[in-house]
Amino acid sequence: MPLLHSRVSKATYHGILEKVERKLNGWSAKFLSLAGRITLTQSVLQALPIYSMQTTRLPTAIITKIEQHCRRFIWSGNSEVKKLHLINGLGLKNLTLMNEALLMKLGWGLLVNSNSYWAQVLCSKYGFDPNTMSTSLPTKYGSYLWKAIGRIWPKVLQGLRWNVRDGKRILAPIPEAILHDWVVDAISVDGSWNWGRFGFLLPHNVVLMIAAIKPPSPDSEADQFYWGSSNSGMFTARTAYNLLLGNLVQDEEVRWKSIWKWRGPHRIRTFLWLAAKDRIKCKAELYRRHIGVDMICMRCGYAAEDTAHALRDCATSRRIWNMLLTGHETADFFTLPTRDWIFANIQGMGNHGSNQEWSCIFGVAIWCIWVARNHMVRDIRVRAEEIIRTCEAFQSDRGLRVQKMFGWLPPRWPYYKLNSDGARKGSGLASAGGLIRDATGRWHGGFCMNIGICSVTIAEL
C-alpha cells in the first residue's frame, strides 16, 4: 500500500496493473479452455486489487484497465489482442462496485466499532459523532480515505436496519406532522401500537410492515441496529456488493443460478449460460455480427440457424432428442422459447423422469449436440448412446440425493407438544399458526394469525 502524501492519480496504483500484466504474461492461454480462462480471471486477476480496495478508492482509469485485461484474456487468451466478445457477465465482479462495498465495510466499522482506536482517530480528527446517525460526513477537508468513506456513507445507511427494543433511540420515519417523534411515542397505554396516532398517515403496506414488529417496551434494553441485507444481521462485503448491484433475491436470479449450480463440468455450465443468453457462435449470430456470409444451416439447409435451431430444431438434433425422450412427454419440449426451454430442463421441470437425472442428461446432451454440429458428426445413434453412458458414469461418481421422510414424534406422558410454523407469500404478507397435542396425538388447542409484511425468518419465529 502506498503512503499517500500527494494527489492520487493513475500512477499511484500503477503497480497493480503491473501485477496483472505479469500474471497474464506467465500463462499459456492456448492450453486453457474458455471455462479455464474464466476461472483464472475470477480467482486470480480480479483478486489482485482487493487488498488495496479495502482502504482506498482506486482511480477509475485503473479499474477500467484491469477489467479490459480480464475481458480480453477470457475471449482471446491475450490481454493485448482484441477478438470477438460474445457477452459481458460470466460471474465477473464489477470492480467499481466491489471497491465501494469494501469501503462500506470501513463505514460500517465506524458505527459498530466506534470505540476502536482507528475509528476514534478519524472521528476526533474530523469532528464526527457516529451516534448521531448523520446522513452525511464532513468531507470538505479531509484525507483521500475519509472522502472515500464520505462518498459511500449514504449507501451504508441504506442497508442499516433497527432492532426495536425500548424505542428511545430511533426517530420515526413518518410525515412532518410527527416527524420528530421517537418510536416509543407511538405506543398506547396497554403496550400495543397506537395506530390512531400514525396509522392513517402511512401507506397500507408500511402499516403491515410495522404490525410485524414487536412494540417497544420500557423494560427492554436499548435499540440496536443491524445490517438489513444479511440474514445474520452481520455486515459482509458480499451482501454490500449485492445491495449496490441491486441483485437481491428475485425469481430471475434464481433461474440464472440454476445454470451455475448444475452438477456437471464447468465448461458445460459456461456453454449453457451462453446458450441461454443466445450468444453461441451459430451462423445467425455470426451473420448478425457481420462475420458470416449467410445464416443457412450447414446440416439441414434451413434458412436461419439460430440457437434454438442448432441445439433442438434441426432435423439432426431432433433425432437425438427423440431417442433420449423415448417414452416421455414431448409436447412442450419442441415449442418453448429457447431461454425457457433451457431453464425448464436444467431445473428438471419437465416430465422426463427423475429431475436430477434428466437435468444431467439434458446438460450433457446439449453440449454433445453442439460439439457434433461443429465436427459434422453423422452417426446419431452412437452420439445418443454416448450421451446416456456419460450421464450414467457421471451420476455413479457423484451419487443421487437421498430423500428422507420425517414425521411427528409424540412427547412423553404427561407432557404436551406445541408445533408452530410460519409462511410468507411473494408479496411479503406473512402468517403463522400452531397446535398443541398430547402424548396420544390428541388435539388440545391451536392458533393462527396474520403477522403483516416481514421476512420468512421473522414469520418462522
QUIMOUR-V519455 format. One record per residue. N is the residue number from 1. RES is the residue in one small letter. PHI is phi in degrees with one decimal (* if undefined). Layout:
N&RES&PHI  N&RES&PHI
This chain:
1&m&*  2&p&-74.6  3&l&-84.0  4&l&-89.7  5&h&-118.9  6&s&-143.7  7&r&-63.1  8&v&-78.6  9&s&-138.8  10&k&-61.2  11&a&-66.2  12&t&-61.1  13&y&-114.3  14&h&-64.8  15&g&-61.7  16&i&-66.4  17&l&-62.1  18&e&-64.5  19&k&-63.8  20&v&-61.7  21&e&-66.9  22&r&-64.9  23&k&-62.3  24&l&-65.5  25&n&-68.6  26&g&-90.8  27&w&-102.2  28&s&-98.1  29&a&-65.7  30&k&-68.3  31&f&-94.9  32&l&-110.5  33&s&-78.3  34&l&-58.9  35&a&-62.5  36&g&-65.9  37&r&-66.5  38&i&-64.0  39&t&-62.2  40&l&-62.7  41&t&-63.5  42&q&-67.2  43&s&-87.5  44&v&-117.1  45&l&-62.1  46&q&-76.3  47&a&-87.2  48&l&-60.7  49&p&-85.0  50&i&-61.5  51&y&-60.4  52&s&-69.8  53&m&-65.2  54&q&-70.3  55&t&-129.7  56&t&-157.6  57&r&-96.4  58&l&-68.3  59&p&-58.4  60&t&-58.7  61&a&-62.3  62&i&-66.0  63&i&-63.3  64&t&-60.3  65&k&-68.3  66&i&-63.6  67&e&-64.3  68&q&-64.9  69&h&-59.3  70&c&-63.0  71&r&-64.4  72&r&-68.0  73&f&-66.7  74&i&-65.6  75&w&-90.7  76&s&-122.4  77&g&79.4  78&n&-146.5  79&s&-73.5  80&e&-99.6  81&v&-104.8  82&k&-99.2  83&k&-123.9  84&l&-65.2  85&h&-97.5  86&l&-67.4  87&i&-170.0  88&n&-84.8  89&g&117.0  90&l&59.1  91&g&77.3  92&l&-77.0  93&k&-74.5  94&n&-79.4  95&l&-66.0  96&t&-65.1  97&l&-69.2  98&m&-64.8  99&n&-61.3  100&e&-64.7  101&a&-63.4  102&l&-70.4  103&l&-70.7  104&m&-62.3  105&k&-62.9  106&l&-67.1  107&g&-61.2  108&w&-65.6  109&g&-63.3  110&l&-62.3  111&l&-83.9  112&v&-88.6  113&n&-122.3  114&s&-65.4  115&n&-90.6  116&s&-70.2  117&y&-62.8  118&w&-64.8  119&a&-69.3  120&q&-64.9  121&v&-63.6  122&l&-64.9  123&c&-67.2  124&s&-72.2  125&k&-67.6  126&y&-108.4  127&g&63.2  128&f&-118.3  129&d&-110.0  130&p&-65.2  131&n&-71.9  132&t&-79.3  133&m&53.6  134&s&-63.2  135&t&-77.8  136&s&-150.9  137&l&-105.2  138&p&-75.7  139&t&-111.8  140&k&-60.4  141&y&-122.8  142&g&179.0  143&s&-74.0  144&y&-62.2  145&l&-66.5  146&w&-64.5  147&k&-68.6  148&a&-66.7  149&i&-64.9  150&g&-62.6  151&r&-67.5  152&i&-100.3  153&w&-58.7  154&p&-59.5  155&k&-73.7  156&v&-64.1  157&l&-66.0  158&q&-63.5  159&g&-91.2  160&l&-77.9  161&r&-130.8  162&w&-103.7  163&n&-101.9  164&v&-71.2  165&r&-119.7  166&d&-97.0  167&g&73.8  168&k&-101.4  169&r&-114.7  170&i&-105.4  171&l&-78.6  172&a&-71.4  173&p&-81.0  174&i&-134.1  175&p&-56.4  176&e&-56.6  177&a&-57.0  178&i&-131.7  179&l&-61.9  180&h&-98.7  181&d&-75.6  182&w&-86.6  183&v&-61.3  184&v&-64.2  185&d&-75.1  186&a&-96.8  187&i&-106.1  188&s&-81.8  189&v&-63.2  190&d&-81.8  191&g&91.7  192&s&-96.3  193&w&-66.4  194&n&-88.6  195&w&-62.0  196&g&-66.8  197&r&-84.1  198&f&-138.0  199&g&-59.5  200&f&-74.0  201&l&-90.1  202&l&-116.6  203&p&-62.8  204&h&-61.8  205&n&-66.4  206&v&-69.4  207&v&-60.2  208&l&-66.2  209&m&-66.9  210&i&-68.4  211&a&-62.6  212&a&-80.3  213&i&-98.9  214&k&-67.3  215&p&-59.5  216&p&-66.3  217&s&-131.0  218&p&-64.2  219&d&-84.5  220&s&-83.2  221&e&-77.8  222&a&-65.7  223&d&-58.9  224&q&-129.6  225&f&-106.8  226&y&-147.0  227&w&-85.4  228&g&-73.8  229&s&-88.2  230&s&-119.0  231&n&-65.2  232&s&-87.5  233&g&82.9  234&m&-94.3  235&f&-74.8  236&t&-136.0  237&a&-63.2  238&r&-66.4  239&t&-68.5  240&a&-66.8  241&y&-63.3  242&n&-64.3  243&l&-64.2  244&l&-67.4  245&l&-75.8  246&g&68.0  247&n&-111.9  248&l&-77.2  249&v&-60.4  250&q&-139.9  251&d&-60.6  252&e&-65.1  253&e&-66.7  254&v&-61.6  255&r&-62.5  256&w&-69.1  257&k&-65.9  258&s&-62.0  259&i&-70.4  260&w&-74.6  261&k&-97.2  262&w&-60.9  263&r&-84.7  264&g&-170.5  265&p&-59.4  266&h&-66.4  267&r&-65.1  268&i&-75.0  269&r&-60.8  270&t&-62.0  271&f&-65.0  272&l&-60.4  273&w&-64.3  274&l&-64.3  275&a&-65.9  276&a&-66.3  277&k&-82.7  278&d&60.7  279&r&-128.0  280&i&-74.7  281&k&-83.8  282&c&-77.6  283&k&-67.9  284&a&-65.9  285&e&-69.5  286&l&-64.6  287&y&-66.2  288&r&-63.3  289&r&-92.2  290&h&63.5  291&i&-107.5  292&g&-86.2  293&v&-91.7  294&d&-154.8  295&m&-114.0  296&i&-69.8  297&c&-67.5  298&m&-81.2  299&r&-98.7  300&c&-120.0  301&g&82.3  302&y&-65.5  303&a&-65.2  304&a&-138.5  305&e&-92.8  306&d&-95.6  307&t&-61.0  308&a&-61.5  309&h&-68.6  310&a&-63.6  311&l&-96.1  312&r&-138.0  313&d&-88.9  314&c&-62.7  315&a&-56.8  316&t&-66.1  317&s&-67.5  318&r&-62.9  319&r&-63.6  320&i&-65.2  321&w&-63.0  322&n&-62.6  323&m&-67.5  324&l&-72.6  325&l&-96.3  326&t&-56.8  327&g&85.5  328&h&-119.4  329&e&-69.8  330&t&-124.1  331&a&-59.7  332&d&-91.0  333&f&-63.0  334&f&-98.7  335&t&-120.0  336&l&-67.3  337&p&-58.7  338&t&-53.8  339&r&-65.7  340&d&-63.7  341&w&-62.7  342&i&-67.1  343&f&-64.6  344&a&-61.3  345&n&-81.6  346&i&-66.5  347&q&-84.3  348&g&67.5  349&m&-92.1  350&g&-88.5  351&n&-91.8  352&h&-127.4  353&g&87.9  354&s&-58.1  355&n&-57.6  356&q&-68.8  357&e&-65.2  358&w&-69.3  359&s&-58.3  360&c&-66.7  361&i&-61.0  362&f&-62.8  363&g&-63.4  364&v&-67.3  365&a&-65.2  366&i&-64.7  367&w&-71.0  368&c&-65.0  369&i&-62.5  370&w&-67.8  371&v&-63.1  372&a&-63.8  373&r&-61.9  374&n&-68.6  375&h&-103.9  376&m&54.8  377&v&-74.7  378&r&-106.4  379&d&-80.2  380&i&-69.4  381&r&-65.4  382&v&-62.0  383&r&-64.9  384&a&-64.8  385&e&-66.2  386&e&-63.8  387&i&-59.5  388&i&-65.8  389&r&-63.3  390&t&-62.8  391&c&-66.7  392&e&-64.6  393&a&-66.5  394&f&-65.3  395&q&-70.9  396&s&-67.1  397&d&-73.5  398&r&-88.0  399&g&82.6  400&l&-89.5  401&r&-68.2  402&v&-92.4  403&q&-93.8  404&k&-119.6  405&m&-99.5  406&f&-120.0  407&g&-131.9  408&w&-77.8  409&l&-107.0  410&p&-71.2  411&p&-78.8  412&r&-73.2  413&w&-70.5  414&p&-105.4  415&y&-82.2  416&y&-117.1  417&k&-121.7  418&l&-104.1  419&n&-112.1  420&s&-134.3  421&d&-155.4  422&g&-131.0  423&a&-143.9  424&r&-137.2  425&k&-81.1  426&g&-64.0  427&s&-74.9  428&g&103.5  429&l&-66.2  430&a&-126.7  431&s&-147.6  432&a&-147.6  433&g&-161.0  434&g&-167.6  435&l&-149.3  436&i&-116.5  437&r&-132.5  438&d&-95.6  439&a&-66.2  440&t&-92.0  441&g&87.8  442&r&-74.4  443&w&-78.7  444&h&-117.3  445&g&171.5  446&g&-164.8  447&f&-154.3  448&c&-148.5  449&m&-158.0  450&n&-90.5  451&i&-92.8  452&g&125.1  453&i&-100.5  454&c&-158.7  455&s&-79.5  456&v&-66.2  457&t&-65.1  458&i&-64.1  459&a&-62.6  460&e&-67.9  461&l&-73.3
